[in-house]
Amino acid sequence: MTAERIGRIREALERELAPLQLDIVDDSAKHAGHAGAREGGHFRVRLVAEAFRGKSRIERHRLVFAALEGAFGRDIHALNIEARTPEENS
């Protein structure tokens, strides 16, 4: 189940944001027993993408949330986002 969720998250982010780097970490085990954990996992994503150039932190997060719109409540319960431009990644 986790590998499938990560695959769907990866596919959506790659399709919508074309990241140069994408790391996805499943933190769900740290939240076992949490009431919302049944509606999806807890994930951390780290993306480096041109799409974030000139965007504020909030705008970057909105882009990620828009890319993953259909995943919340099914695959994702909570999401920690680190979104950078290539220059910020150096």
N, C-alpha and C positions, 0 to 999 in steps of 0.2 A: 504494500500500500504506500509506504513512504517513497520508494523509488518511483512509483507512478506519479505521485503528487509532485515530486521534485522535477520529473520529466515534463509535466504539464506546465509548471511554473517556468522552467527553463525555456520551453518552446514559446510561450507567450512573450516573455521578455526579449528573446532573440528576434522574434518576428516584429515586435513593435518598436524596440529601441536599438537593435543591432549593436549590442555592447561589444567593446573590444576585449573586455574581461568580465566574467560573470562567475561569482562564487555563491553557492546556496548551501546553507547549513541548517539542518533540522535540529531545533532545540526542544522539540516536543517532550522528550523524556524529562527535561527539567521542570515541566509543567504538568506532570501526571497527576490526575485527580482534580485538576482545575476544572471548574464547571463548564467552561466553553471549549475545552479541549476535544470534546466529542464532535464538534462541528468543523474540525480542521486542525491542522498542525500549527506549531509555532516555528517560524522560520526567520533566518537572517539572510539578507541578500546584500552583496557588495557588487556594484556595477561601475564600470568605467565606460562612458559613452559620449560621443560627440553631441548627442541629443541634449545633454545637460549644459552645453556651452551657453553662457549668458543667462542662465536660469537661477533663480533663488533656490534655497533649500526646499521651501514649500512647493515651488513649481516642479522641482525634480521629483519630489515625493508624489505629487499629483500625477505626473507622467507614469510613474511605476504603478500607482493604484489603478490608473486607467488601463494600462496594459494587462493588469491582473483582475480586471473587473468581475469576470465570471468565476473566479477562483475563491472568492471570499464566501465563507459559510460552507463550502464544499471541501476545498483543499487547504485553505488558509483561515486560521482563527486570529493569529497575531503575526505581524510582520515588522521586523527591524530593518531599516533601509540605510545603506551607505551608498550614496550616488555621487560620483566624481567625474570630472572631465579628464582627458588624457594628461593635461598639464598638472592637474592636482594630484595625479597618481604618481608622478615622477619623484 
